[in-house]
Amino acid sequence: MMCGGFYMLLNAIMVTSNFGAGIRLYRFNAFGCAYAVTSGTIMIPFIFGVERIFYNSRNFIGWLLALVALVFGVIASIKFSVRAIGAFDLIIILVLSAGGLGLFLRSLRDISMESLE
């Protein structure tokens, strides 16, 4: 029950990415001005990290810069959206997920605890 509900829920979620040179990933305000971190800005630490790796392959800072920039850029560009589903489908998903989770959690209870109730 739980697996079926979670499968239907995850099947209704669409994952897209829009990694490009000018896409705004984050926006923040500082000192009265608005600044935006774009996906191209994320590539600057990546470039410095790769440069440090090619200069000295054992450089920890280079590997850290390249890995963090790459992972941050990929994760920040992911967008989740739920496709349009009917009310009946939503109710079925919620009943299967919550009911199955409740049954699963009840099966984990200790038998001696049930005899006390």
ZIGI-V802569 format. One record per backbone hydrogen bond with DSSP energy under -0.5 kcal/mol. NH is the residue of the N-H (numbers start at 1). CO is the residue of the C=O. If there is no record, write none. Layout:
NH_CO ; NH_CO
This chain:
5_1 ; 6_2 ; 7_3 ; 8_4 ; 9_5 ; 10_6 ; 11_7 ; 12_8 ; 12_9 ; 13_10 ; 14_81 ; 16_14 ; 16_79 ; 18_77 ; 20_18 ; 25_37 ; 26_37 ; 28_35 ; 30_33 ; 33_30 ; 35_28 ; 35_33 ; 37_26 ; 38_36 ; 39_23 ; 40_21 ; 42_38 ; 43_39 ; 44_41 ; 45_41 ; 46_42 ; 47_43 ; 48_44 ; 49_45 ; 50_46 ; 51_47 ; 52_48 ; 53_49 ; 54_50 ; 55_51 ; 56_52 ; 59_56 ; 60_58 ; 63_59 ; 64_60 ; 65_61 ; 66_62 ; 67_63 ; 68_64 ; 69_65 ; 70_66 ; 71_67 ; 72_68 ; 73_69 ; 74_70 ; 75_71 ; 76_72 ; 77_73 ; 78_75 ; 79_16 ; 81_14 ; 83_12 ; 83_81 ; 90_86 ; 91_87 ; 92_88 ; 93_89 ; 94_90 ; 95_91 ; 96_92 ; 97_93 ; 98_94 ; 99_95 ; 100_96 ; 101_97 ; 102_98 ; 103_99 ; 104_100 ; 105_101 ; 106_102 ; 107_103 ; 108_104 ; 108_105 ; 109_106 ; 113_110 ; 114_110 ; 115_111 ; 116_112 ; 117_113 ; 117_114
